[in-house]
């Protein structure tokens, strides 16, 4: 009886968790104007990876931004990524000045406690 009760309760709880996006780690996948965007981050390790298009670049500020459209919530989220002297560039990039709006990138880095995304690896990709 306990096993049946657990199963009956676990399925709705799992459905609610999946429906409302409750999770310990999160991953977003979306198609944006024929480009595939994928963002994933691990809240506990403070790391992230991003693959997708760049929305804007401010080389003098050492930043680039991405925009994620959430079809479920009908909302957009803009994320600002910061590069520094420790950022390793590859795939045709030698500095942030080589990056342009519309370029597809692969980025990895660290999420600081204040929510700042600091890029440790940045390369052009063919997404």
Secondary structure, DSSP 8 states (H G I E B T S, - for coil): -HHHHHHHHHHHHHHHHHHTT--SSEEEEEEETTEEEEEEEETTTTEEEEEEE--EEETTTTEEEEEEEETTTTEEEEEEEE--TT-EEETT-SSGGG--TT-EEEEEEEE-TTS-EEEEEEEE---
